[in-house]
Amino acid sequence: MRFSELAGKEVISIDEGARLGIISESDLVIDTESGTIRSLIIPNRGTFLRRRTLVIPFHGIKKIGHDLIIVDLTTMEDENQYLQGLNADR
């Protein structure tokens, strides 16, 4: 699947049915050796003082539909630990 096919799709939580964002506003972490998606990083708007970024590993993506992507937030990873792990992989 190409990024252009994902662009514009809404990301929805499977547990709450809440809209988390749109792929065009999110980042994909791609393994450059295999070309596979490692994770989806969604900037969560939240409140002004409590903004946080959601890091959803690929296995947390449950369904990619025509207009939306359904994710499981129970698989969410801690943003700081995830970013440190990415830096360690370099």
N, C-alpha and C positions, 0 to 999 in steps of 0.2 A: 504494500500500500504506500502510495506517495503522500508526502506532506500536503500537497495541494488538494488531495482527496479528504484530508482531515481538517483543513482550514475552514473555520466558520462553524464547526460543530460545537454544540453546547456540551459541557461536562456536567453530569448529574450524579449525585450521591445515591447509591442503591438503598441505603438505610433510611435516609430522610427524604429522598426525592427532591432535595434542594439543588438549585443551580449553583455550581461552583465557579463557572467561568466559561470562556470560549477558547478554543484551541489557538486561534490567532493571537490571543493575549497571553498564551502560555508558552512554555519551552519544552522541547523534547530533548532528552539526553540519549544520544545514539552511540552505540559501540562502533567505532570507526573500522575495526577489524572485521566484524561480522555483518555490519550494516543493520543490526537489530536495535529496536528501541529498548533502552534500559529503564527509563522512567519518564514520567510526565510531571512537570513542575508548574503548579498553578498559583499565581499570585492571588491570594485570598484578600478580598477587600476588607472584611471585618469592620471593626470600629476604627476611628481615627488613631487611637492610642494602642490598639491591640491588633495590628495587622500581622499576619503570618503567612508564610508560604507553605503550600501543601506539596509534599513530594510523594507521588504515587508510583510504586514500582510497576513494571509491566504486568506482573501477575495480578495486580490489583485492578487492572482494566477488565471488566467483566463482559462488556458487549460494545461493539462499535456498530451503530445503526446508521440509517440514512441521514438523520439530522442531529443525532446526539451520541455521546459516549457515556456509558454507565460505569462508574468506578466504585470500589469498595474501600471506604475510608479506614476500615480496621487494618488494612495493609499499609497504611501511611507510615512513612519513615520520618525520623527527626531530621529537620532541615540541616542543622549544624553538623551532626554526625555524618549525614549523607555527603555534604560538601567537603568535609575533611577526608572522607573515603575517596571521593573523586580526585582530590589533590594528591592523595597517597598513590593512586594508580598511575600517575604521570611518570 
